[in-house]
Amino acid sequence: MGRKRGAARRLTATAPALAAIAGWAAVLALQAMAVRASGTPAHWAEQAARGVLRQAPDQAPAAPVYHWYEAERVLSGDGWNSSNLWAPSGGLFVYQAGGNDTAVGSIELQAERRWAVWLRVRDETKGLRQVYAEVNGEYSYTMGGTGTGEWVWYLVAVTQGSRADLAVTDVSPSPWDGWTDAILVTDDLSFVPPGKPPNDQGFTAYEAEKDSGRGQRPAWIWWPKQPDPGSNGFFRKTFHLQAAPVRAEIRMAAVGEYVLAVNGQDAAESPEVLRMAAHDITRYLRQGTNVLAVHATQMSSLPGVSVHLVAEMPDGTKVHVVSDPTWKAGATPTPGWEHTDFDDGDWDRPWARIAEGELVGRVD
């Protein structure tokens, strides 16, 4: 995909927020991820070995389910304490007071489905990653490391089953860094948690119908395999439009650089590293199936992007397409990957994060 620069309108993003994202991504790429949880129950591996279960094609989709928990009600372990200091959920967070012992807990879910598991962790100490998680025996990324002091949601797993077994380990060298505040388990893979509690009761009282921002919050998405610095990330999102839009603007930012193709045509590229830009892509969209294809590069860290498309339809409604766990991520540009007829069934789901300030999505 070439680097064709169109007449795109560019807007500067909040510089400190994007700089924090860049520092956090550099920590991810440069630090080793060798620490593993100890004492994992044997049945976790048995669950993982069962493989992925698929929903019957004739089964009607159920209404989305959102299970919200205070971490203190789920996780416990030797050396782990609880506190309400700066806890945004209205309850208690848990932390490791010393050492790197593991806090474990289980959540019984209402049905055998595919679930996305998010953890909310305070990003306290710059350069030091605080905690990592396992869900049903599957290892996740270590979280934290920019020292922003914000509470950050991390997508730590997409798992199949009716139960979520969790293990959280504090891997920072100093106590009090590995703060874990809340846990969200949902069968809505497109859901991106709100950066701040949606009401005074905190996350445990979440009501989807009162969340006006649902479906309109872009998360940062990343290539999920922890590549070497200087790697590329390729991200795809297919979506349907009932008609050609009268106007369509996409706002994007990257930790690194990006090139955007829409339906196989080069549409935009990043103006500079760590800048958010708004691009008019109306002429590239059409009635029916469309695809956004983003090639992200980063020479010193992980390639990561944030995307928010708003398409204004002829009837006055707006369609939002945001970066979230429903996107697909690949490590290589397989021929035809920018087109709608490309089969991305073998591609991975990206990793995602969103901070309490919703770092991307605001344009100055």
N, C-alpha and C positions, 0 to 999 in steps of 0.2 A: 504494500500500500504506500503510495507516494506521499510526499509532504506538500500538498497543495494548500496555499494560504488564500483563503477567501476574504471578502470584505466583512469580517466579523466584528461586531461591537464587543469591546473588551472592558471589563470592570475589575477593579482591584479588590481582592478579598481582604479579610481581616488578617494583617500580617503576623501578629504574635500567635494567633491560633494556628495558622498554617505552618509557621516555624516549629511549633510544638509537635505537630503531626510529623514533620520531617525528622525532628530529633528522635521521636519515638520509633519511627520506621528504621532509622539508622541503628538504634539499639537492637531491634529485632534481627537485623541482618548481620551484625557484628558479634553478638554474643552467642555462645554455644547453647544448645538446647538438650544437654545430656542428662539433666536431672529428671528422674522418674519417680513416681509415687511408689511407696513401699506398702506392703501388706494389702494389695488389691485382692478382693474376694475372688475365689476361683470361679464362681458362677458368672462373673463379668465376662471372662473369656468365652464361656459357653454361650452366653447371649450373642456375643459378637460373631461367633462361629456359625450361628444359625443362618446368616446371610440376610439379604434385603428382602422383605416381604412386599408384595405388590398388591394394591387395591384392585378388586375385581372391576373390569371395565364397565360393567353395567350397574355398579353401585353408585347411587346418587351422592354427591359430595355433601358432607355434613357442614353445619355452621361452624365457623372458626372457634377454637377454644383457646383461652388464655389463662394459664395457671400462674399466679404471682405469689411468691413466697418471700418472707424475710429469711435471710440466710441463717440467722440464729435459730430459727425453728427447724432447720433441716440439717445443718452441718455441725458436727462436734468432733473433738479429738483431744488427745493428750497435749497439753501446752496451749490449747486454744481458749481464748477468753472472749467475752462479749462486751460491747460498750455502745452507748447512744451518742457519743461525741461526734457531732457533724453527720450523723446518720440521716440521709435525706428521705428514707422510706417511712419515717414516723415510728420506727422500731429500733432494733439493735443490729449492729454489724458484728462480724466475728473477725478475729485476728490472731496470729500466732505470736505469743509473747516471747518466744525464743526457740532456736533450733529450726528444723524444717520438717517436723512431723506433719502427718496428713490428717485433715478433717474430712470425714466421710458422712454420707447420708443418702437416703433413697426417697424417691418420689413415686408414688403409685398413680398412674395415669388412667383415665377413664376408658381408653380403648387402645387396640393394637393399631397404631398409626405411625406415620413419620412425624417426628417432633424436632423442632428447633429449640436448642437450649442456650439461653443467654445468661451470663453472669455480670453483675455490676460490681466493679472494683475501683477503689480509689487509687489514682495515679499520683503517688506521693513523692517518690524519690527519683530525681533525674539520674539517668544512666544505669539504674538498677531495676531489673524486672522483679515485680513483687510476688506474683503467684502464677501457678499454672494449674490446669484442670484436666481430669479425665472423666469421660461420661461413657458408661457401659464399656469400660476398658479401652476406649479410643482416646488416644493422646491428643491434646489440644495445644494451642499456642500459649506461651507464657505471656502474661498481661502486665502492662505498666511500663514505666521507664522514661517518661518525659518530665516528671516533676511538676505537672501543671496544677496539682492539688484538686483536680476535678474527679467526679465520679464518672466512670466510663463503662458503657455496656459493651461486652464482647460476645460475639457469637462463638461458642466453644464447641458445639457439636450439632450435627443433624443425624438423629438416631432413629431406629425403628423399634417399636415394641410398645408395651403397656407399662413400662417401668423405666425410670432413669436413676441409675446408681452413679453418684458423684463422688469425686475425690479432689480436694483442693489442697495444694502444698505451697507453703511460703518458701520462696527460694532466695529472698533478699538477705543480705548479711546482717541487717539490723532489725530489731523487733518493731512491731507496730506498722510495718510497711504493707503487709499483705492483708489489707482490709477488704472483706467481701460483704456486701450489703444486701443484695437481693438476687433472686433467681426467677427467671421467666422461662416457662416451657409452653410452647404454642405449636399447633399444627398448621398455622398460617405462616408459610415460609417467606411471604412477602412482607411480613410485619417487621418494622424497625421501631424499637421502643422509644418512647419520648425521652428526650434528654433530661428532663426534670419530672418529678412526680406530677401526675395529671390533676391531683386534687390534694386537699389538706390531709386526707387519710393516708396518703402515700401510695406505694405501688400495690399493696395488698388489697386496695379497694378499687382497682382499675376497672373501668367500664368502657368497653370498646365504642359503644354508640355515642359516648360523650367526648371521644377523642377526635377533635376536629382536624388534627394533623395526620390522622392515620392514612397511610398510602401516599403521603406527600413529603416524607422525611427521607432524604438521601443518607445512606450510610457510606462510610469509607469501605470499599471492597478491595481485597488483596488476593494475589495469587496464593493458593492455600498450601503450597508445598515447600515453603521456605527456601527459595532459590538463592544462589550466590549473588553478591552485589554486582551490579551491572547487567542484571537479567532483564528480560522483557516479560510483560504480561499481556495476554490477549483476552478481552472480555466481550461477551455477546449478550444481547437481550432482544428476544423476539416478542412482538406485541401486535395487537389488531386494532385497526381504526375503522369505524363504521363509514367514514367518509374522509375525503382529503381535507386536511385542516385549512382554515383561512389564515392562520398564523401559528408558527411553532418556534419556540425559543428553547434552547438547551443551555443550561449553566453547568460548567465543568471546572474541576480543579484536579491536579495530580501532584503526587509527591514524585517529581520528575517531569517528564514531558509526555504528551499524548497526541495521537492522531485519530480523528473520528471519521469513520465511514458510515453512511446511511444508505441502506439498500444497495451496497456495493459501490457507491460513489464517494470519493473523498469529499468531506464536507467542512472540516475545520481542523485546526491544530492548536496546541497550547501556545499562547503568546510568549510566556516566560515560565521558568520553573517557579512553583509555589504562587501562581497567580490564578485567580478565578476569572473565567471569561464567559460571556454570554454570546451565543452564536444563533443567528437566524437560519433555521434549516427547513423552512416551510416548503421550499421547492423540491426537497428530496423525499418528502413523505407522500403517501398515497393511500387510497382506500384499500382495505384488506390487510394483509400481513406485511409488517415492516420489521427491520432489524437495525439495531445500533451495534456497531462493532468498534471497539476502542483498543488501540495498540498503545500501551503505556511502557515507557522506559525509565530506568533510574540507574545512574552510574555509581551510586554509593549506598543504595538501600534497596528496599523492596518497592516494586512498582505498585502503586495504589491510586485509585481514582474515586471521585465523587461526581455523580451525574444526576441532574434533575431536568427532565423535559416537561414543558407545559405546552400542550397542543390545544388551540382554541378551535372548536368545531363549528360548522355552519349553524347549528341550532343554539349556539351560545354557551354550551357546556364546555368544560375543560377536562382534558385527559392528562393525568400525571404519570410519568414513567420515571422511577428513581432507582438508583443503585441499591440493591438489596440482595439477600441470599438466593433469590430466584434466578439471578444472572448465572451465566456459565463462564468458566475461566479455563484457559489453556496456556501451555508453555511455548507452543510453536504455532506459527501461522500456517495451518493446514490449508492447501489450495481451496479457494472458494469460501473461506470462513466468514467473509464480509457479506455474504449473500443470504437471502431468506431461505433458500432450498438446502442450505448446508445442514448436515446431520451432526448436532453437537451432543448426542446422547452419551458419548464417551468422555466428554469434558467434565471437569470438576465443578462443584459449587464453590464460590469464593468465601473467604473469611471476611468478617465484617465487624465494625466497631462504630459507636457514636457516643460522643461526650455530652455532659450535661449542658454545655453551652451550645450544642449542635454546631460544631466548629465550621462545617461547610453548609451552605444554604443561605447564608447571610452575605449580601453583597453591598459594599459601601458605595 
